[in-house]
Amino acid sequence: MSPLFLTFRDKVAALRKVVKEWQLEKRKRDRQVIQETQWELDNILKTMDANSCPFSMKCRIKELERKKQILLKQEESSWRLKSRAIWLKERDRNTKFFHKHANARREKNTIWKISDGKGGFFVSQQDTSKEAVRHFKSQYRRRDGGAFQDILWGIDLVP
């Protein structure tokens, strides 16, 4: 069939094939770049002493580590997207399994009660919310007589 007379479905199928091949090639290239980066890092670290390493080499090591981390994050996110797509494809049937999974996740992520610190529990949503707010306000309020150095020390702990 001539390219002028291809149906939309045929064009989409051809595009899907090209994109799949591109994805496979990209994944291979990314793996190769990760391996090369790791190899270069290993060689630098084998030949250089960390204490006597010149500044330019430290910058190169930092650059290589950053590059490797970016590539690993991209690979991880692509696998996450791929697994999510498979999961959506399989669970999109409104099955009992899907509903049990969704309900179990909701149950796990819900706070049903919170301790009052005296052995009792707050159960109602309003009491739970008030106690959580009170607890965090007491945790993060400025203590009376707190030294300025202690405040600076606490700020240094926060990234």
C-alpha atoms as an extended CHARMM CRD file, in Angstrom:
* protein
*
       159  EXT
         1         1  MET       CA              0.0000000000        0.0000000000        0.0000000000  PROA      1               0.0000000000
         2         2  SER       CA              1.2940000000        3.4520000000       -0.8560000000  PROA      2               0.0000000000
         3         3  PRO       CA              2.1500000000        5.8310000000        2.0230000000  PROA      3               0.0000000000
         4         4  LEU       CA             -0.4990000000        8.2180000000        0.7010000000  PROA      4               0.0000000000
         5         5  PHE       CA             -3.2620000000        5.6570000000        1.2800000000  PROA      5               0.0000000000
         6         6  LEU       CA             -2.3310000000        4.4900000000        4.7840000000  PROA      6               0.0000000000
         7         7  THR       CA             -5.1030000000        4.6670000000        7.3280000000  PROA      7               0.0000000000
         8         8  PHE       CA             -4.7300000000        6.5100000000       10.5840000000  PROA      8               0.0000000000
         9         9  ARG       CA             -4.4890000000        3.1820000000       12.4300000000  PROA      9               0.0000000000
        10        10  ASP       CA             -1.6220000000        2.0710000000       10.1490000000  PROA      10              0.0000000000
        11        11  LYS       CA              0.2150000000        5.3560000000       10.7160000000  PROA      11              0.0000000000
        12        12  VAL       CA             -0.1650000000        5.0560000000       14.4960000000  PROA      12              0.0000000000
        13        13  ALA       CA              1.0510000000        1.4420000000       14.4070000000  PROA      13              0.0000000000
        14        14  ALA       CA              4.1020000000        2.4700000000       12.3750000000  PROA      14              0.0000000000
        15        15  LEU       CA              4.8070000000        5.3430000000       14.7400000000  PROA      15              0.0000000000
        16        16  ARG       CA              4.4810000000        3.0380000000       17.7470000000  PROA      16              0.0000000000
        17        17  LYS       CA              7.0410000000        0.6830000000       16.2010000000  PROA      17              0.0000000000
        18        18  VAL       CA              9.5040000000        3.5300000000       15.5710000000  PROA      18              0.0000000000
        19        19  VAL       CA              9.0690000000        4.9010000000       19.1080000000  PROA      19              0.0000000000
        20        20  LYS       CA              9.6030000000        1.4620000000       20.6510000000  PROA      20              0.0000000000
        21        21  GLU       CA             12.8350000000        0.9910000000       18.6830000000  PROA      21              0.0000000000
        22        22  TRP       CA             13.9720000000        4.4840000000       19.7310000000  PROA      22              0.0000000000
        23        23  GLN       CA             13.2390000000        3.6900000000       23.3930000000  PROA      23              0.0000000000
        24        24  LEU       CA             15.2770000000        0.4970000000       23.2450000000  PROA      24              0.0000000000
        25        25  GLU       CA             18.2110000000        2.2990000000       21.6280000000  PROA      25              0.0000000000
        26        26  LYS       CA             18.0120000000        5.1410000000       24.1410000000  PROA      26              0.0000000000
        27        27  ARG       CA             17.9800000000        2.6990000000       27.0430000000  PROA      27              0.0000000000
        28        28  LYS       CA             21.0810000000        0.9670000000       25.6010000000  PROA      28              0.0000000000
        29        29  ARG       CA             22.8630000000        4.3000000000       25.1050000000  PROA      29              0.0000000000
        30        30  ASP       CA             22.0130000000        5.4390000000       28.6420000000  PROA      30              0.0000000000
        31        31  ARG       CA             23.2850000000        2.1650000000       30.1270000000  PROA      31              0.0000000000
        32        32  GLN       CA             26.4810000000        2.5480000000       28.1190000000  PROA      32              0.0000000000
        33        33  VAL       CA             26.9620000000        6.1310000000       29.3260000000  PROA      33              0.0000000000
        34        34  ILE       CA             26.3880000000        5.0430000000       32.9520000000  PROA      34              0.0000000000
        35        35  GLN       CA             28.9720000000        2.2850000000       32.5760000000  PROA      35              0.0000000000
        36        36  GLU       CA             31.4970000000        4.6370000000       30.9680000000  PROA      36              0.0000000000
        37        37  THR       CA             30.9410000000        7.2330000000       33.6640000000  PROA      37              0.0000000000
        38        38  GLN       CA             31.3690000000        4.6620000000       36.4140000000  PROA      38              0.0000000000
        39        39  TRP       CA             34.4980000000        3.3070000000       34.7080000000  PROA      39              0.0000000000
        40        40  GLU       CA             36.0160000000        6.8000000000       34.5090000000  PROA      40              0.0000000000
        41        41  LEU       CA             35.1410000000        7.4790000000       38.1580000000  PROA      41              0.0000000000
        42        42  ASP       CA             36.7120000000        4.1880000000       39.2400000000  PROA      42              0.0000000000
        43        43  ASN       CA             39.8910000000        4.9430000000       37.2840000000  PROA      43              0.0000000000
        44        44  ILE       CA             40.2140000000        8.4150000000       38.7690000000  PROA      44              0.0000000000
        45        45  LEU       CA             39.6360000000        7.1480000000       42.3000000000  PROA      45              0.0000000000
        46        46  LYS       CA             42.1370000000        4.2910000000       41.8390000000  PROA      46              0.0000000000
        47        47  THR       CA             44.9140000000        6.5200000000       40.5790000000  PROA      47              0.0000000000
        48        48  MET       CA             44.3580000000        9.5320000000       42.8460000000  PROA      48              0.0000000000
        49        49  ASP       CA             44.5640000000        9.9120000000       46.5870000000  PROA      49              0.0000000000
        50        50  ALA       CA             41.4860000000       11.7220000000       47.9110000000  PROA      50              0.0000000000
        51        51  ASN       CA             43.5680000000       14.0370000000       50.1090000000  PROA      51              0.0000000000
        52        52  SER       CA             46.1310000000       15.0430000000       47.4920000000  PROA      52              0.0000000000
        53        53  CYS       CA             43.7080000000       15.3030000000       44.5820000000  PROA      53              0.0000000000
        54        54  PRO       CA             43.8990000000       18.6440000000       42.7040000000  PROA      54              0.0000000000
        55        55  PHE       CA             40.8540000000       20.9060000000       42.6460000000  PROA      55              0.0000000000
        56        56  SER       CA             40.2260000000       20.3310000000       38.9210000000  PROA      56              0.0000000000
        57        57  MET       CA             40.0980000000       16.5670000000       39.4920000000  PROA      57              0.0000000000
        58        58  LYS       CA             37.6840000000       17.0120000000       42.4210000000  PROA      58              0.0000000000
        59        59  CYS       CA             35.4520000000       19.0860000000       40.1420000000  PROA      59              0.0000000000
        60        60  ARG       CA             35.6250000000       16.3540000000       37.4880000000  PROA      60              0.0000000000
        61        61  ILE       CA             34.6770000000       13.7070000000       40.0590000000  PROA      61              0.0000000000
        62        62  LYS       CA             31.7490000000       15.8230000000       41.2360000000  PROA      62              0.0000000000
        63        63  GLU       CA             30.6270000000       16.3870000000       37.6260000000  PROA      63              0.0000000000
        64        64  LEU       CA             30.8040000000       12.6570000000       36.8510000000  PROA      64              0.0000000000
        65        65  GLU       CA             28.8660000000       11.7760000000       40.0020000000  PROA      65              0.0000000000
        66        66  ARG       CA             26.1810000000       14.3320000000       39.1350000000  PROA      66              0.0000000000
        67        67  LYS       CA             25.9390000000       12.9780000000       35.5750000000  PROA      67              0.0000000000
        68        68  LYS       CA             25.6400000000        9.4040000000       36.8540000000  PROA      68              0.0000000000
        69        69  GLN       CA             22.9530000000       10.3640000000       39.3640000000  PROA      69              0.0000000000
        70        70  ILE       CA             20.9140000000       12.1740000000       36.7090000000  PROA      70              0.0000000000
        71        71  LEU       CA             21.0550000000        9.1720000000       34.3820000000  PROA      71              0.0000000000
        72        72  LEU       CA             20.1220000000        6.7690000000       37.1720000000  PROA      72              0.0000000000
        73        73  LYS       CA             17.1610000000        8.9620000000       38.1720000000  PROA      73              0.0000000000
        74        74  GLN       CA             15.9870000000        9.0770000000       34.5580000000  PROA      74              0.0000000000
        75        75  GLU       CA             16.2390000000        5.3000000000       34.2950000000  PROA      75              0.0000000000
        76        76  GLU       CA             14.3630000000        4.8420000000       37.5590000000  PROA      76              0.0000000000
        77        77  SER       CA             11.5890000000        7.2090000000       36.5150000000  PROA      77              0.0000000000
        78        78  SER       CA             11.2030000000        5.4890000000       33.1420000000  PROA      78              0.0000000000
        79        79  TRP       CA             10.8600000000        2.1230000000       34.8830000000  PROA      79              0.0000000000
        80        80  ARG       CA              8.3560000000        3.6390000000       37.3060000000  PROA      80              0.0000000000
        81        81  LEU       CA              6.2990000000        4.9970000000       34.4190000000  PROA      81              0.0000000000
        82        82  LYS       CA              6.4900000000        1.6920000000       32.6020000000  PROA      82              0.0000000000
        83        83  SER       CA              5.3580000000       -0.2740000000       35.6500000000  PROA      83              0.0000000000
        84        84  ARG       CA              2.5460000000        2.1990000000       36.2730000000  PROA      84              0.0000000000
        85        85  ALA       CA              1.3810000000        1.8600000000       32.6740000000  PROA      85              0.0000000000
        86        86  ILE       CA              1.3040000000       -1.9300000000       32.9890000000  PROA      86              0.0000000000
        87        87  TRP       CA             -0.4630000000       -1.6550000000       36.3320000000  PROA      87              0.0000000000
        88        88  LEU       CA             -3.0550000000        0.7370000000       34.9250000000  PROA      88              0.0000000000
        89        89  LYS       CA             -3.5840000000       -1.4870000000       31.9180000000  PROA      89              0.0000000000
        90        90  GLU       CA             -4.1130000000       -4.5670000000       34.0830000000  PROA      90              0.0000000000
        91        91  ARG       CA             -6.1690000000       -3.0210000000       36.8780000000  PROA      91              0.0000000000
        92        92  ASP       CA             -8.4060000000       -0.8790000000       34.7070000000  PROA      92              0.0000000000
        93        93  ARG       CA            -11.0200000000       -3.6150000000       34.6630000000  PROA      93              0.0000000000
        94        94  ASN       CA            -12.8670000000       -2.5900000000       37.8440000000  PROA      94              0.0000000000
        95        95  THR       CA            -12.0350000000       -5.9040000000       39.5010000000  PROA      95              0.0000000000
        96        96  LYS       CA            -12.3490000000       -6.9930000000       43.1210000000  PROA      96              0.0000000000
        97        97  PHE       CA             -8.5340000000       -7.0030000000       43.3440000000  PROA      97              0.0000000000
        98        98  PHE       CA             -8.3290000000       -3.3510000000       42.2700000000  PROA      98              0.0000000000
        99        99  HSD       CA            -10.9310000000       -2.2740000000       44.8300000000  PROA      99              0.0000000000
       100       100  LYS       CA             -9.2490000000       -4.2240000000       47.6460000000  PROA      100             0.0000000000
       101       101  HSD       CA             -5.8930000000       -2.6720000000       46.7580000000  PROA      101             0.0000000000
       102       102  ALA       CA             -7.2970000000        0.8710000000       46.6240000000  PROA      102             0.0000000000
       103       103  ASN       CA             -9.2010000000        0.4380000000       49.8950000000  PROA      103             0.0000000000
       104       104  ALA       CA             -6.1840000000       -1.0990000000       51.6690000000  PROA      104             0.0000000000
       105       105  ARG       CA             -4.0230000000        1.8300000000       50.5780000000  PROA      105             0.0000000000
       106       106  ARG       CA             -6.6140000000        4.3370000000       51.8050000000  PROA      106             0.0000000000
       107       107  GLU       CA             -6.8830000000        2.4640000000       55.1010000000  PROA      107             0.0000000000
       108       108  LYS       CA             -3.0970000000        2.4270000000       55.5400000000  PROA      108             0.0000000000
       109       109  ASN       CA             -2.7600000000        6.1670000000       54.8600000000  PROA      109             0.0000000000
       110       110  THR       CA             -5.5650000000        7.2380000000       57.2290000000  PROA      110             0.0000000000
       111       111  ILE       CA             -4.9710000000        8.3340000000       60.8180000000  PROA      111             0.0000000000
       112       112  TRP       CA             -7.7930000000        6.8740000000       62.8640000000  PROA      112             0.0000000000
       113       113  LYS       CA             -6.6570000000        7.8950000000       66.3360000000  PROA      113             0.0000000000
       114       114  ILE       CA             -3.8640000000        9.8320000000       67.9650000000  PROA      114             0.0000000000
       115       115  SER       CA             -2.4130000000        9.5380000000       71.4570000000  PROA      115             0.0000000000
       116       116  ASP       CA             -3.0370000000       12.3470000000       73.9390000000  PROA      116             0.0000000000
       117       117  GLY       CA              0.2530000000       11.6070000000       75.7380000000  PROA      117             0.0000000000
       118       118  LYS       CA             -1.4890000000       10.4790000000       78.9430000000  PROA      118             0.0000000000
       119       119  GLY       CA             -2.4690000000        6.9810000000       77.8660000000  PROA      119             0.0000000000
       120       120  GLY       CA             -5.6970000000        7.9920000000       76.1280000000  PROA      120             0.0000000000
       121       121  PHE       CA             -6.5510000000        8.5540000000       72.4960000000  PROA      121             0.0000000000
       122       122  PHE       CA             -8.3490000000       11.1660000000       70.4250000000  PROA      122             0.0000000000
       123       123  VAL       CA            -10.6600000000        9.4480000000       67.9780000000  PROA      123             0.0000000000
       124       124  SER       CA            -12.8070000000       12.1300000000       66.3400000000  PROA      124             0.0000000000
       125       125  GLN       CA            -11.4480000000       13.9010000000       63.2770000000  PROA      125             0.0000000000
       126       126  GLN       CA            -11.7080000000       17.3260000000       64.9220000000  PROA      126             0.0000000000
       127       127  ASP       CA             -9.9200000000       16.2320000000       68.1260000000  PROA      127             0.0000000000
       128       128  THR       CA             -7.2420000000       14.3930000000       66.1400000000  PROA      128             0.0000000000
       129       129  SER       CA             -6.5630000000       17.4910000000       64.0420000000  PROA      129             0.0000000000
       130       130  LYS       CA             -6.3950000000       19.7790000000       67.0840000000  PROA      130             0.0000000000
       131       131  GLU       CA             -4.0070000000       17.4200000000       68.9110000000  PROA      131             0.0000000000
       132       132  ALA       CA             -1.7300000000       17.0950000000       65.8680000000  PROA      132             0.0000000000
       133       133  VAL       CA             -1.5410000000       20.8960000000       65.5070000000  PROA      133             0.0000000000
       134       134  ARG       CA             -0.9160000000       21.3210000000       69.2540000000  PROA      134             0.0000000000
       135       135  HSD       CA              1.8190000000       18.6790000000       69.2100000000  PROA      135             0.0000000000
       136       136  PHE       CA              3.7220000000       20.2110000000       66.2920000000  PROA      136             0.0000000000
       137       137  LYS       CA              3.3600000000       23.7450000000       67.6660000000  PROA      137             0.0000000000
       138       138  SER       CA              4.8570000000       22.5880000000       70.9530000000  PROA      138             0.0000000000
       139       139  GLN       CA              7.6600000000       20.8050000000       69.1020000000  PROA      139             0.0000000000
       140       140  TYR       CA              8.6780000000       23.8160000000       67.0280000000  PROA      140             0.0000000000
       141       141  ARG       CA              8.0480000000       26.7660000000       69.3230000000  PROA      141             0.0000000000
       142       142  ARG       CA             11.0050000000       28.7370000000       70.6440000000  PROA      142             0.0000000000
       143       143  ARG       CA             11.9770000000       27.6800000000       74.1280000000  PROA      143             0.0000000000
       144       144  ASP       CA             12.3070000000       30.3990000000       76.7680000000  PROA      144             0.0000000000
       145       145  GLY       CA             15.9240000000       31.2120000000       77.4610000000  PROA      145             0.0000000000
       146       146  GLY       CA             17.1580000000       29.3750000000       74.3780000000  PROA      146             0.0000000000
       147       147  ALA       CA             20.6430000000       30.4470000000       73.4320000000  PROA      147             0.0000000000
       148       148  PHE       CA             21.1770000000       32.0280000000       70.0550000000  PROA      148             0.0000000000
       149       149  GLN       CA             23.8970000000       29.4500000000       69.3220000000  PROA      149             0.0000000000
       150       150  ASP       CA             21.3720000000       26.6500000000       69.8730000000  PROA      150             0.0000000000
       151       151  ILE       CA             19.0610000000       28.2470000000       67.3280000000  PROA      151             0.0000000000
       152       152  LEU       CA             21.8580000000       28.5050000000       64.7770000000  PROA      152             0.0000000000
       153       153  TRP       CA             22.8370000000       24.8930000000       65.4540000000  PROA      153             0.0000000000
       154       154  GLY       CA             19.2460000000       23.8290000000       64.7460000000  PROA      154             0.0000000000
       155       155  ILE       CA             19.1620000000       25.8310000000       61.5180000000  PROA      155             0.0000000000
       156       156  ASP       CA             22.3540000000       24.1200000000       60.3270000000  PROA      156             0.0000000000
       157       157  LEU       CA             20.6170000000       20.7580000000       60.6510000000  PROA      157             0.0000000000
       158       158  VAL       CA             17.9460000000       21.7430000000       58.1400000000  PROA      158             0.0000000000
       159       159  PRO       CA             19.0610000000       21.1300000000       54.5500000000  PROA      159             0.0000000000
